[in-house]
Amino acid sequence: MKNTLWLLPLLLLFACNAGKEKDTAKQQLDQLAQQYVRLGLNIGQYDPDFVDAYYGPDSLKPASKKAAFPKDSFLAEVDALKKSLHDIAGTTGNDTLRVRANWITQQLTAFGRRIRIFSGEYKPFDEESKELFGAVAPVYPEEHYRSLINELDSLLPGKGPVAARFQQLANHFVIPADKLDTVFKTAIAEARKRTLQHYDLPSTENFTLEYVSGKPWMGYNWYKGKYQSLIQVSADLRIFIEKAIDLGCHEGYPGHHVYNMLLEKNLYHDKGWTEISLYPLFSPQSLIAEGSANYGIELAFPGEEKTTYTKNVLLPLAGLDTTGITTYFKALDIKGRLNYARNEVARGMLNGSMNDSTAVQWLLNYTLLNQEAAEKGLQFIRKNRSYVINYNYGQELIKNYINAKSPAGQPEKRWDAFGYLLSNQITPADLIKAGAAK
């Protein structure tokens, strides 16, 4: 008893010192997080695509900028921040601080690559995607895509080229322009209702829906902070019926809108993690964002539910015949597996092994885009480069992660795992590790 009493002051002193060390490390990390955000916003003054969203304090926004892009000073700041973060991660005994430091470090690796890309310094496709998004997508030979096209050949009615027959079927399900808003708002409302069955979203959350033209994408979520989003849909091309659910889930619920809201609430407001207030588009965060947004479609409308809801609700709203819709959705499932061909197009274009005409032909033959959509797809790749892997490989990694974290046959556990993913600093390396451990 006496020995215990003698040791008690030492134990209290040790605990006090450990607490002070933790507080000091947290203060240092919080300061580095502010420098990280300030750097990202500074880069965004020159690179208009760099910052996708920011809802942090105005005090971190730059007051002015230099006339010329200060590439070398930006890169030096990236390196200095990474070194300081590495020191914290290597010395702290606090898991939360280590996770935060490592997450910001990986984001900064992407900063460095994007700075160089903006300055005209390029790397091969796979090296670029590794630095920007923390992942290298698998490579499939052309025969892989031919075999999927053969599956479609057996499924689609009629005779002739598979791509033409697919377009002929798809053309039965183009949403009339005067029905577009009604169909989209109905699909988004249903996706929101299904999401709210699993998550308590902020009571003030909301979005604005707009239709735009002249964009290289089909849909975009501009997150404004305070749980508000602007969702834009590109309406200068024909829009097929499945896009109402796809874009409603991807851009809205439980996709980008929900992801950004949960990060803002759980990490920025509740924990005060300043780094979360900045979303740099060309970063590992986008692999999580795009992959989860695509997986969210399957989560909200599992199995045959997407086909059933489209047949029973959306097609009648659009004034379209339901004949052939089951075959169409089966074809869309195969088309989804063909999406990796888009990576091969981007890989070939960036590596210099595929010219524009060959790239368009690949998109027509293997991704089953029509001519106008293939041209838009080419625009997207020219502008966003290796970003394309985030949609397909990102979705695959997210799906493997969710399957690893939730027992089969328990859909509620999938929503729980998905909610955790959307509310924490998960990296592509975490996804890869979890999926491999399954």
VEXKOLPA-921200 format. One record per residue (C-alpha): residue number from 1; residue in one letter; x, y negated, z. Coordinates in nm, 4 decimals, always signed. Layout:
# residues N
(site NUM; 'A'; (X; Y; Z))
...
***
This chain:
# residues 438
(site 1; 'M'; (+0.0000; +0.0000; +0.0000))
(site 2; 'K'; (+0.2820; -0.2395; +0.0938))
(site 3; 'N'; (+0.4686; -0.1537; -0.2295))
(site 4; 'T'; (+0.1565; -0.2294; -0.4271))
(site 5; 'L'; (+0.1122; -0.5652; -0.2575))
(site 6; 'W'; (+0.4770; -0.6496; -0.3249))
(site 7; 'L'; (+0.4353; -0.5723; -0.6956))
(site 8; 'L'; (+0.1114; -0.7663; -0.7326))
(site 9; 'P'; (+0.2720; -1.1125; -0.7774))
(site 10; 'L'; (+0.5056; -0.9709; -1.0428))
(site 11; 'L'; (+0.2141; -0.8138; -1.2283))
(site 12; 'L'; (+0.0210; -1.1391; -1.2138))
(site 13; 'L'; (+0.3250; -1.3297; -1.3387))
(site 14; 'F'; (+0.3700; -1.0819; -1.6241))
(site 15; 'A'; (+0.0038; -1.1082; -1.7216))
(site 16; 'C'; (+0.0201; -1.4875; -1.7054))
(site 17; 'N'; (+0.3302; -1.4984; -1.9267))
(site 18; 'A'; (+0.1741; -1.2532; -2.1732))
(site 19; 'G'; (-0.1344; -1.4721; -2.1892))
(site 20; 'K'; (+0.0762; -1.7815; -2.2516))
(site 21; 'E'; (+0.2695; -1.6031; -2.5291))
(site 22; 'K'; (-0.0580; -1.4994; -2.6926))
(site 23; 'D'; (-0.1948; -1.8546; -2.6709))
(site 24; 'T'; (+0.1285; -1.9926; -2.8191))
(site 25; 'A'; (+0.1213; -1.7426; -3.1060))
(site 26; 'K'; (-0.2452; -1.8233; -3.1723))
(site 27; 'Q'; (-0.1727; -2.1957; -3.1771))
(site 28; 'Q'; (+0.1134; -2.1384; -3.4200))
(site 29; 'L'; (-0.1064; -1.9240; -3.6431))
(site 30; 'D'; (-0.3882; -2.1785; -3.6362))
(site 31; 'Q'; (-0.1410; -2.4460; -3.7468))
(site 32; 'L'; (-0.0136; -2.2221; -4.0286))
(site 33; 'A'; (-0.3731; -2.1536; -4.1320))
(site 34; 'Q'; (-0.4304; -2.5271; -4.1675))
(site 35; 'Q'; (-0.1123; -2.5612; -4.3751))
(site 36; 'Y'; (-0.2321; -2.2709; -4.5939))
(site 37; 'V'; (-0.5665; -2.4441; -4.6556))
(site 38; 'R'; (-0.4025; -2.7808; -4.7197))
(site 39; 'L'; (-0.1651; -2.6191; -4.9703))
(site 40; 'G'; (-0.4528; -2.4473; -5.1530))
(site 41; 'L'; (-0.6467; -2.7714; -5.1790))
(site 42; 'N'; (-0.3359; -2.9512; -5.3052))
(site 43; 'I'; (-0.2859; -2.6912; -5.5784))
(site 44; 'G'; (-0.6532; -2.7257; -5.6672))
(site 45; 'Q'; (-0.6001; -3.0909; -5.7551))
(site 46; 'Y'; (-0.4017; -2.9757; -6.0595))
(site 47; 'D'; (-0.5483; -2.6322; -6.1330))
(site 48; 'P'; (-0.9273; -2.6856; -6.1613))
(site 49; 'D'; (-0.9985; -2.3107; -6.1310))
(site 50; 'F'; (-0.7903; -2.2570; -5.8192))
(site 51; 'V'; (-1.0470; -2.3369; -5.5469))
(site 52; 'D'; (-1.3738; -2.1486; -5.5785))
(site 53; 'A'; (-1.5212; -2.2775; -5.2502))
(site 54; 'Y'; (-1.4227; -2.4923; -4.9552))
(site 55; 'Y'; (-1.6301; -2.5805; -4.6500))
(site 56; 'G'; (-1.3621; -2.6820; -4.4007))
(site 57; 'P'; (-1.2791; -3.0201; -4.2474))
(site 58; 'D'; (-1.2274; -3.3229; -4.4709))
(site 59; 'S'; (-0.9048; -3.3924; -4.2829))
(site 60; 'L'; (-0.7333; -3.1095; -4.4723))
(site 61; 'K'; (-0.8256; -3.2463; -4.8140))
(site 62; 'P'; (-0.5411; -3.4227; -5.0012))
(site 63; 'A'; (-0.5545; -3.8008; -5.0225))
(site 64; 'S'; (-0.3594; -3.8304; -5.3464))
(site 65; 'K'; (-0.1530; -3.6321; -5.5936))
(site 66; 'K'; (+0.1668; -3.6722; -5.7901))
(site 67; 'A'; (+0.1497; -3.7321; -6.1626))
(site 68; 'A'; (+0.3297; -3.4077; -6.2516))
(site 69; 'F'; (+0.2509; -3.0581; -6.1199))
(site 70; 'P'; (+0.5033; -3.0092; -5.8334))
(site 71; 'K'; (+0.5636; -2.6410; -5.9053))
(site 72; 'D'; (+0.8928; -2.6042; -5.7169))
(site 73; 'S'; (+0.7732; -2.7768; -5.4006))
(site 74; 'F'; (+0.4548; -2.5688; -5.4022))
(site 75; 'L'; (+0.6545; -2.2470; -5.4363))
(site 76; 'A'; (+0.8909; -2.3549; -5.1601))
(site 77; 'E'; (+0.5947; -2.4181; -4.9322))
(site 78; 'V'; (+0.4497; -2.0763; -5.0167))
(site 79; 'D'; (+0.7786; -1.9093; -4.9226))
(site 80; 'A'; (+0.8137; -2.1067; -4.5985))
(site 81; 'L'; (+0.4596; -2.0237; -4.4891))
(site 82; 'K'; (+0.5066; -1.6541; -4.5700))
(site 83; 'K'; (+0.8263; -1.6437; -4.3623))
(site 84; 'S'; (+0.6570; -1.8049; -4.0611))
(site 85; 'L'; (+0.3595; -1.5690; -4.0901))
(site 86; 'H'; (+0.5923; -1.2696; -4.1231))
(site 87; 'D'; (+0.7649; -1.3727; -3.8009))
(site 88; 'I'; (+0.4329; -1.3875; -3.6153))
(site 89; 'A'; (+0.3120; -1.0560; -3.7564))
(site 90; 'G'; (+0.6399; -0.8897; -3.6631))
(site 91; 'T'; (+0.6566; -1.0160; -3.3054))
(site 92; 'T'; (+0.2992; -1.0423; -3.1782))
(site 93; 'G'; (+0.1427; -0.7601; -2.9852))
(site 94; 'N'; (-0.2043; -0.8900; -3.0664))
(site 95; 'D'; (-0.3775; -0.6952; -3.3430))
(site 96; 'T'; (-0.6107; -0.9812; -3.4374))
(site 97; 'L'; (-0.3231; -1.2243; -3.4883))
(site 98; 'R'; (-0.1345; -0.9643; -3.6911))
(site 99; 'V'; (-0.4352; -0.9011; -3.9165))
(site 100; 'R'; (-0.4846; -1.2739; -3.9727))
(site 101; 'A'; (-0.1153; -1.3320; -4.0471))
(site 102; 'N'; (-0.0976; -1.0421; -4.2930))
(site 103; 'W'; (-0.4213; -1.1484; -4.4661))
(site 104; 'I'; (-0.2977; -1.5060; -4.5203))
(site 105; 'T'; (+0.0396; -1.3719; -4.6399))
(site 106; 'Q'; (-0.1260; -1.1640; -4.9118))
(site 107; 'Q'; (-0.3316; -1.4639; -5.0170))
(site 108; 'L'; (-0.0086; -1.6665; -5.0421))
(site 109; 'T'; (+0.1504; -1.4055; -5.2680))
(site 110; 'A'; (-0.1372; -1.4762; -5.5062))
(site 111; 'F'; (-0.0761; -1.8509; -5.4675))
(site 112; 'G'; (+0.2793; -1.8009; -5.5914))
(site 113; 'R'; (+0.1747; -1.6024; -5.8981))
(site 114; 'R'; (-0.1057; -1.8447; -5.9879))
(site 115; 'I'; (+0.1325; -2.1422; -5.9551))
(site 116; 'R'; (+0.3625; -1.9732; -6.2058))
(site 117; 'I'; (+0.0767; -1.8842; -6.4414))
(site 118; 'F'; (-0.0419; -2.2439; -6.4347))
(site 119; 'S'; (+0.3154; -2.3441; -6.5255))
(site 120; 'G'; (+0.3192; -2.1023; -6.8212))
(site 121; 'E'; (+0.5243; -1.8232; -6.6586))
(site 122; 'Y'; (+0.3618; -1.4866; -6.7195))
(site 123; 'K'; (+0.4137; -1.1250; -6.6194))
(site 124; 'P'; (+0.2693; -0.8046; -6.7683))
(site 125; 'F'; (-0.0940; -0.7320; -6.6868))
(site 126; 'D'; (-0.0398; -0.4799; -6.4065))
(site 127; 'E'; (+0.2305; -0.6838; -6.2330))
(site 128; 'E'; (+0.0096; -0.9900; -6.2511))
(site 129; 'S'; (-0.2949; -0.8133; -6.1064))
(site 130; 'K'; (-0.0852; -0.6689; -5.8242))
(site 131; 'E'; (+0.0382; -1.0126; -5.7186))
(site 132; 'L'; (-0.2946; -1.1887; -5.7672))
(site 133; 'F'; (-0.5418; -0.9289; -5.6462))
(site 134; 'G'; (-0.3376; -0.6732; -5.4539))
(site 135; 'A'; (-0.4233; -0.3840; -5.6854))
(site 136; 'V'; (-0.3312; -0.2142; -6.0121))
(site 137; 'A'; (-0.6245; -0.0665; -6.2034))
(site 138; 'P'; (-0.5940; +0.2856; -6.3478))
(site 139; 'V'; (-0.5181; +0.3300; -6.7173))
(site 140; 'Y'; (-0.7387; +0.5582; -6.9248))
(site 141; 'P'; (-0.6535; +0.6765; -7.2790))
(site 142; 'E'; (-0.8826; +0.5915; -7.5673))
(site 143; 'E'; (-1.0021; +0.9541; -7.5683))
(site 144; 'H'; (-1.1644; +0.8936; -7.2289))
(site 145; 'Y'; (-1.3865; +0.6263; -7.3790))
(site 146; 'R'; (-1.4586; +0.8361; -7.6870))
(site 147; 'S'; (-1.5895; +1.1154; -7.4615))
(site 148; 'L'; (-1.8275; +0.8725; -7.2910))
(site 149; 'I'; (-1.9445; +0.7473; -7.6289))
(site 150; 'N'; (-2.0162; +1.1115; -7.7194))
(site 151; 'E'; (-2.2349; +1.1364; -7.4075))
(site 152; 'L'; (-2.4285; +0.8369; -7.5287))
(site 153; 'D'; (-2.4543; +0.9861; -7.8756))
(site 154; 'S'; (-2.6411; +1.2827; -7.7287))
(site 155; 'L'; (-2.8689; +1.0602; -7.5209))
(site 156; 'L'; (-2.9719; +0.7817; -7.7585))
(site 157; 'P'; (-3.2557; +0.8263; -8.0075))
(site 158; 'G'; (-3.2009; +0.7980; -8.3824))
(site 159; 'K'; (-2.8937; +0.8400; -8.5993))
(site 160; 'G'; (-2.5975; +0.6278; -8.6926))
(site 161; 'P'; (-2.3231; +0.4480; -8.4946))
(site 162; 'V'; (-2.3675; +0.4734; -8.1186))
(site 163; 'A'; (-2.3114; +0.1027; -8.0548))
(site 164; 'A'; (-2.5800; +0.0066; -8.3083))
(site 165; 'R'; (-2.8277; +0.2565; -8.1619))
(site 166; 'F'; (-2.7615; +0.1292; -7.8117))
(site 167; 'Q'; (-2.8245; -0.2293; -7.9225))
(site 168; 'Q'; (-3.1431; -0.1214; -8.1002))
(site 169; 'L'; (-3.2707; +0.0292; -7.7741))
(site 170; 'A'; (-3.1508; -0.2651; -7.5640))
(site 171; 'N'; (-3.3232; -0.5152; -7.7927))
(site 172; 'H'; (-3.6599; -0.3822; -7.6722))
(site 173; 'F'; (-3.5781; -0.5217; -7.3274))
(site 174; 'V'; (-3.4732; -0.8816; -7.3925))
(site 175; 'I'; (-3.6409; -1.1181; -7.1465))
(site 176; 'P'; (-3.8412; -1.3861; -7.3339))
(site 177; 'A'; (-3.7072; -1.7345; -7.2630))
(site 178; 'D'; (-4.0386; -1.8547; -7.1174))
(site 179; 'K'; (-4.0423; -1.5604; -6.8719))
(site 180; 'L'; (-3.6791; -1.5851; -6.7644))
(site 181; 'D'; (-3.7244; -1.7949; -6.4518))
(site 182; 'T'; (-4.0188; -1.5901; -6.3233))
(site 183; 'V'; (-3.8395; -1.2593; -6.3761))
(site 184; 'F'; (-3.5151; -1.3764; -6.2164))
(site 185; 'K'; (-3.6791; -1.5351; -5.9134))
(site 186; 'T'; (-3.8867; -1.2211; -5.8563))
(site 187; 'A'; (-3.5789; -0.9956; -5.8758))
(site 188; 'I'; (-3.3772; -1.2194; -5.6428))
(site 189; 'A'; (-3.6650; -1.2341; -5.3931))
(site 190; 'E'; (-3.6797; -0.8538; -5.3878))
(site 191; 'A'; (-3.3026; -0.8253; -5.3427))
(site 192; 'R'; (-3.3231; -1.0769; -5.0566))
(site 193; 'K'; (-3.6086; -0.8892; -4.8905))
(site 194; 'R'; (-3.4134; -0.5640; -4.9033))
(site 195; 'T'; (-3.1026; -0.7308; -4.7621))
(site 196; 'L'; (-3.2956; -0.8914; -4.4757))
(site 197; 'Q'; (-3.4135; -0.5469; -4.3697))
(site 198; 'H'; (-3.0535; -0.4795; -4.2642))
(site 199; 'Y'; (-2.8908; -0.8145; -4.1828))
(site 200; 'D'; (-2.9924; -1.1152; -3.9759))
(site 201; 'L'; (-2.8951; -1.3962; -4.2079))
(site 202; 'P'; (-2.8799; -1.7601; -4.0917))
(site 203; 'S'; (-3.2305; -1.9066; -4.0850))
(site 204; 'T'; (-3.1210; -2.2075; -4.2921))
(site 205; 'E'; (-2.9654; -2.0064; -4.5759))
(site 206; 'N'; (-3.0865; -2.0893; -4.9255))
(site 207; 'F'; (-2.9829; -2.1151; -5.2899))
(site 208; 'T'; (-3.0631; -2.3178; -5.5986))
(site 209; 'L'; (-3.1043; -2.1387; -5.9327))
(site 210; 'E'; (-2.9978; -2.3059; -6.2595))
(site 211; 'Y'; (-2.9745; -2.1981; -6.6229))
(site 212; 'V'; (-2.6709; -2.3243; -6.8135))
(site 213; 'S'; (-2.4967; -2.2816; -7.1491))
(site 214; 'G'; (-2.1455; -2.2824; -7.2900))
(site 215; 'K'; (-1.9908; -2.0747; -7.0104))
(site 216; 'P'; (-1.7586; -1.7721; -7.0491))
(site 217; 'W'; (-1.9513; -1.5790; -6.7807))
(site 218; 'M'; (-2.3047; -1.4425; -6.7411))
(site 219; 'G'; (-2.3611; -1.5692; -6.3879))
(site 220; 'Y'; (-2.1774; -1.7649; -6.1184))
(site 221; 'N'; (-2.2235; -1.8419; -5.7504))
(site 222; 'W'; (-2.0941; -2.1796; -5.6374))
(site 223; 'Y'; (-2.0914; -2.1540; -5.2592))
(site 224; 'K'; (-2.1411; -2.4951; -5.1005))
(site 225; 'G'; (-2.0977; -2.4126; -4.7325))
(site 226; 'K'; (-2.3579; -2.4410; -4.4557))
(site 227; 'Y'; (-2.5133; -2.1208; -4.5999))
(site 228; 'Q'; (-2.6125; -2.2846; -4.9307))
(site 229; 'S'; (-2.5319; -2.1644; -5.2838))
(site 230; 'L'; (-2.5831; -2.2831; -5.6377))
(site 231; 'I'; (-2.6459; -1.9801; -5.8590))
(site 232; 'Q'; (-2.6072; -2.0414; -6.2314))
(site 233; 'V'; (-2.7157; -1.8049; -6.5080))
(site 234; 'S'; (-2.5775; -1.8391; -6.8593))
(site 235; 'A'; (-2.8835; -1.8617; -7.0812))
(site 236; 'D'; (-2.7303; -1.9310; -7.4210))
(site 237; 'L'; (-2.7291; -1.5580; -7.5043))
(site 238; 'R'; (-3.0119; -1.3058; -7.4969))
(site 239; 'I'; (-3.0609; -1.1751; -7.1437))
(site 240; 'F'; (-3.1608; -0.8120; -7.1003))
(site 241; 'I'; (-3.4003; -0.6963; -6.8305))
(site 242; 'E'; (-3.1411; -0.5203; -6.6111))
(site 243; 'K'; (-2.9534; -0.8481; -6.5651))
(site 244; 'A'; (-3.2311; -0.9824; -6.3428))
(site 245; 'I'; (-3.1488; -0.7290; -6.0718))
(site 246; 'D'; (-2.7766; -0.7141; -6.1500))
(site 247; 'L'; (-2.7198; -1.0888; -6.1299))
(site 248; 'G'; (-2.9723; -1.1326; -5.8484))
(site 249; 'C'; (-2.7791; -0.8860; -5.6339))
(site 250; 'H'; (-2.4301; -0.9791; -5.7534))
(site 251; 'E'; (-2.4602; -1.3561; -5.7199))
(site 252; 'G'; (-2.7151; -1.3526; -5.4395))
(site 253; 'Y'; (-2.8196; -1.0661; -5.2122))
(site 254; 'P'; (-2.6242; -0.8774; -5.0856))
(site 255; 'G'; (-2.3471; -1.0145; -5.3119))
(site 256; 'H'; (-2.1561; -1.3433; -5.3215))
(site 257; 'H'; (-2.4109; -1.5559; -5.1352))
(site 258; 'V'; (-2.4267; -1.3117; -4.8445))
(site 259; 'Y'; (-2.0502; -1.2467; -4.8433))
(site 260; 'N'; (-1.9669; -1.6156; -4.8195))
(site 261; 'M'; (-2.2336; -1.6767; -4.5563))
(site 262; 'L'; (-2.1153; -1.3946; -4.3310))
(site 263; 'L'; (-1.7534; -1.5072; -4.3545))
(site 264; 'E'; (-1.8493; -1.8665; -4.2808))
(site 265; 'K'; (-2.0650; -1.7747; -3.9827))
(site 266; 'N'; (-1.8683; -1.4901; -3.8259))
(site 267; 'L'; (-1.5107; -1.6020; -3.8870))
(site 268; 'Y'; (-1.5135; -1.9769; -3.9482))
(site 269; 'H'; (-1.7855; -2.1002; -3.7132))
(site 270; 'D'; (-1.7869; -1.8265; -3.4475))
(site 271; 'K'; (-1.4084; -1.7672; -3.4303))
(site 272; 'G'; (-1.2668; -2.0909; -3.5687))
(site 273; 'W'; (-1.0430; -1.9273; -3.8305))
(site 274; 'T'; (-0.9661; -2.2208; -4.0586))
(site 275; 'E'; (-0.8162; -2.0064; -4.3362))
(site 276; 'I'; (-1.1603; -1.8616; -4.4170))
(site 277; 'S'; (-1.2952; -2.2046; -4.5148))
(site 278; 'L'; (-1.0920; -2.1890; -4.8388))
(site 279; 'Y'; (-1.1785; -1.9336; -5.1064))
(site 280; 'P'; (-0.9036; -1.9296; -5.3731))
(site 281; 'L'; (-1.0453; -1.7667; -5.6851))
(site 282; 'F'; (-0.7248; -1.5966; -5.7979))
(site 283; 'S'; (-0.6512; -1.4044; -5.4790))
(site 284; 'P'; (-0.7061; -1.0610; -5.3200))
(site 285; 'Q'; (-1.0256; -1.2017; -5.1727))
(site 286; 'S'; (-1.1790; -1.1920; -5.5209))
(site 287; 'L'; (-1.1283; -0.8177; -5.5521))
(site 288; 'I'; (-1.3312; -0.7813; -5.2336))
(site 289; 'A'; (-1.5881; -1.0382; -5.3480))
(site 290; 'E'; (-1.6470; -0.9044; -5.7003))
(site 291; 'G'; (-1.6221; -0.5392; -5.6030))
(site 292; 'S'; (-1.8694; -0.5780; -5.3167))
(site 293; 'A'; (-2.1056; -0.7876; -5.5301))
(site 294; 'N'; (-2.1178; -0.5133; -5.7932))
(site 295; 'Y'; (-2.1515; -0.2383; -5.5341))
(site 296; 'G'; (-2.4303; -0.4391; -5.3709))
(site 297; 'I'; (-2.6551; -0.3630; -5.6696))
(site 298; 'E'; (-2.6337; +0.0080; -5.5978))
(site 299; 'L'; (-2.6725; -0.0523; -5.2241))
(site 300; 'A'; (-2.9913; -0.2583; -5.2591))
(site 301; 'F'; (-3.1430; -0.0442; -5.5379))
(site 302; 'P'; (-3.0109; +0.3094; -5.4823))
(site 303; 'G'; (-3.0850; +0.6091; -5.6995))
(site 304; 'E'; (-3.3826; +0.5586; -5.9286))
(site 305; 'E'; (-3.5130; +0.2510; -5.7427))
(site 306; 'K'; (-3.3694; +0.0044; -5.9921))
(site 307; 'T'; (-3.5383; +0.1831; -6.2823))
(site 308; 'T'; (-3.8654; +0.2159; -6.0916))
(site 309; 'Y'; (-3.8772; -0.1493; -5.9826))
(site 310; 'T'; (-3.7911; -0.2691; -6.3320))
(site 311; 'K'; (-4.0588; -0.0492; -6.4867))
(site 312; 'N'; (-4.3323; -0.1308; -6.2375))
(site 313; 'V'; (-4.2645; -0.4995; -6.1699))
(site 314; 'L'; (-4.0138; -0.6767; -6.3944))
(site 315; 'L'; (-4.1126; -0.5447; -6.7377))
(site 316; 'P'; (-4.4835; -0.6291; -6.6907))
(site 317; 'L'; (-4.3814; -0.9778; -6.5684))
(site 318; 'A'; (-4.1721; -1.0214; -6.8819))
(site 319; 'G'; (-4.4554; -0.8948; -7.1006))
(site 320; 'L'; (-4.2391; -0.6080; -7.2278))
(site 321; 'D'; (-4.3320; -0.2473; -7.3087))
(site 322; 'T'; (-4.1937; +0.0110; -7.0651))
(site 323; 'T'; (-4.1448; +0.2767; -7.3327))
(site 324; 'G'; (-3.7847; +0.3991; -7.3369))
(site 325; 'I'; (-3.6815; +0.2294; -7.0123))
(site 326; 'T'; (-3.5696; +0.5538; -6.8442))
(site 327; 'T'; (-3.3439; +0.6399; -7.1379))
(site 328; 'Y'; (-3.2158; +0.2832; -7.1401))
(site 329; 'F'; (-3.1124; +0.2952; -6.7762))
(site 330; 'K'; (-2.9416; +0.6300; -6.8258))
(site 331; 'A'; (-2.7505; +0.4708; -7.1125))
(site 332; 'L'; (-2.6635; +0.1754; -6.8887))
(site 333; 'D'; (-2.5139; +0.4151; -6.6349))
(site 334; 'I'; (-2.2758; +0.5487; -6.9003))
(site 335; 'K'; (-2.2104; +0.1928; -7.0161))
(site 336; 'G'; (-2.1039; +0.1117; -6.6602))
(site 337; 'R'; (-1.8425; +0.3863; -6.6730))
(site 338; 'L'; (-1.7235; +0.2451; -7.0041))
(site 339; 'N'; (-1.6518; -0.0873; -6.8352))
(site 340; 'Y'; (-1.2896; +0.0103; -6.7698))
(site 341; 'A'; (-1.2350; -0.0391; -7.1439))
(site 342; 'R'; (-1.2553; -0.4105; -7.0681))
(site 343; 'N'; (-0.9390; -0.3699; -6.8606))
(site 344; 'E'; (-0.7628; -0.2093; -7.1546))
(site 345; 'V'; (-0.8608; -0.5014; -7.3752))
(site 346; 'A'; (-0.7249; -0.7508; -7.1218))
(site 347; 'R'; (-0.4144; -0.5400; -7.0632))
(site 348; 'G'; (-0.3498; -0.5238; -7.4374))
(site 349; 'M'; (-0.4091; -0.8955; -7.4894))
(site 350; 'L'; (-0.1866; -1.0024; -7.1989))
(site 351; 'N'; (+0.0881; -0.7554; -7.2877))
(site 352; 'G'; (+0.0822; -0.8569; -7.6536))
(site 353; 'S'; (-0.0133; -0.5132; -7.7846))
(site 354; 'M'; (-0.3674; -0.6037; -7.8953))
(site 355; 'N'; (-0.4701; -0.8929; -8.1208))
(site 356; 'D'; (-0.8056; -1.0694; -8.1053))
(site 357; 'S'; (-0.9714; -0.8712; -8.3828))
(site 358; 'T'; (-0.8711; -0.5385; -8.2275))
(site 359; 'A'; (-0.9840; -0.6650; -7.8862))
(site 360; 'V'; (-1.3280; -0.7583; -8.0219))
(site 361; 'Q'; (-1.3594; -0.4205; -8.1892))
(site 362; 'W'; (-1.2808; -0.2447; -7.8618))
(site 363; 'L'; (-1.5445; -0.4494; -7.6838))
(site 364; 'L'; (-1.7988; -0.3664; -7.9531))
(site 365; 'N'; (-1.7128; +0.0045; -7.9713))
(site 366; 'Y'; (-1.6406; +0.0908; -7.6099))
(site 367; 'T'; (-1.8164; -0.1632; -7.3863))
(site 368; 'L'; (-2.1227; -0.1743; -7.6156))
(site 369; 'L'; (-2.1447; -0.5506; -7.6145))
(site 370; 'N'; (-2.3145; -0.7131; -7.9094))
(site 371; 'Q'; (-2.1129; -0.9517; -8.1261))
(site 372; 'E'; (-2.2052; -1.2686; -7.9363))
(site 373; 'A'; (-2.1381; -1.1089; -7.5969))
(site 374; 'A'; (-1.8063; -0.9663; -7.7218))
(site 375; 'E'; (-1.6939; -1.3155; -7.8227))
(site 376; 'K'; (-1.7904; -1.4434; -7.4776))
(site 377; 'G'; (-1.5991; -1.1511; -7.3240))
(site 378; 'L'; (-1.2898; -1.2541; -7.5161))
(site 379; 'Q'; (-1.3257; -1.6105; -7.3856))
(site 380; 'F'; (-1.3445; -1.4776; -7.0314))
(site 381; 'I'; (-1.0242; -1.2761; -7.0673))
(site 382; 'R'; (-0.8342; -1.5662; -7.2221))
(site 383; 'K'; (-0.9362; -1.7876; -6.9312))
(site 384; 'N'; (-0.9232; -1.5463; -6.6384))
(site 385; 'R'; (-0.6689; -1.2869; -6.7539))
(site 386; 'S'; (-0.6305; -0.9889; -6.5164))
(site 387; 'Y'; (-0.9324; -1.1016; -6.3104))
(site 388; 'V'; (-1.1375; -0.8385; -6.4983))
(site 389; 'I'; (-1.0109; -0.5558; -6.2735))
(site 390; 'N'; (-1.2038; -0.6998; -5.9787))
(site 391; 'Y'; (-1.5393; -0.5992; -6.1260))
(site 392; 'N'; (-1.4772; -0.2331; -6.2084))
(site 393; 'Y'; (-1.1773; -0.1225; -6.0016))
(site 394; 'G'; (-1.2919; -0.3491; -5.7189))
(site 395; 'Q'; (-1.6327; -0.1814; -5.7233))
(site 396; 'E'; (-1.4712; +0.1636; -5.7240))
(site 397; 'L'; (-1.2516; +0.0772; -5.4248))
(site 398; 'I'; (-1.5468; -0.0693; -5.2341))
(site 399; 'K'; (-1.7578; +0.2390; -5.3042))
(site 400; 'N'; (-1.4798; +0.4710; -5.1845))
(site 401; 'Y'; (-1.4365; +0.2575; -4.8723))
(site 402; 'I'; (-1.8095; +0.2640; -4.7897))
(site 403; 'N'; (-1.8286; +0.6393; -4.8506))
(site 404; 'A'; (-1.5297; +0.6912; -4.6211))
(site 405; 'K'; (-1.6909; +0.4821; -4.3468))
(site 406; 'S'; (-2.0447; +0.6238; -4.3635))
(site 407; 'P'; (-2.1683; +0.9848; -4.3423))
(site 408; 'A'; (-2.3486; +1.1207; -4.6457))
(site 409; 'G'; (-2.7265; +1.0979; -4.6317))
(site 410; 'Q'; (-2.7310; +0.8051; -4.3876))
(site 411; 'P'; (-2.8090; +0.4935; -4.5943))
(site 412; 'E'; (-2.8239; +0.2691; -4.2864))
(site 413; 'K'; (-2.4598; +0.3519; -4.2128))
(site 414; 'R'; (-2.3709; +0.2342; -4.5629))
(site 415; 'W'; (-2.5313; -0.1022; -4.4884))
(site 416; 'D'; (-2.3420; -0.1167; -4.1560))
(site 417; 'A'; (-2.0087; -0.0449; -4.3256))
(site 418; 'F'; (-2.0881; -0.2962; -4.5987))
(site 419; 'G'; (-2.1779; -0.5614; -4.3414))
(site 420; 'Y'; (-1.8484; -0.5038; -4.1604))
(site 421; 'L'; (-1.6635; -0.5360; -4.4907))
(site 422; 'L'; (-1.8327; -0.8688; -4.5653))
(site 423; 'S'; (-1.7603; -1.0084; -4.2191))
(site 424; 'N'; (-1.3905; -0.9337; -4.1736))
(site 425; 'Q'; (-1.0497; -0.9983; -4.3297))
(site 426; 'I'; (-1.0366; -0.6785; -4.5324))
(site 427; 'T'; (-0.7606; -0.6503; -4.7936))
(site 428; 'P'; (-0.7337; -0.4359; -5.1081))
(site 429; 'A'; (-0.4680; -0.2314; -4.9248))
(site 430; 'D'; (-0.7246; -0.1559; -4.6540))
(site 431; 'L'; (-0.9710; -0.0327; -4.9178))
(site 432; 'I'; (-0.7121; +0.1867; -5.0867))
(site 433; 'K'; (-0.5982; +0.3355; -4.7547))
(site 434; 'A'; (-0.9535; +0.4093; -4.6363))
(site 435; 'G'; (-1.0545; +0.5664; -4.9674))
(site 436; 'A'; (-0.7451; +0.7884; -4.9772))
(site 437; 'A'; (-0.8074; +0.9079; -4.6210))
(site 438; 'K'; (-1.1578; +1.0334; -4.7031))
***
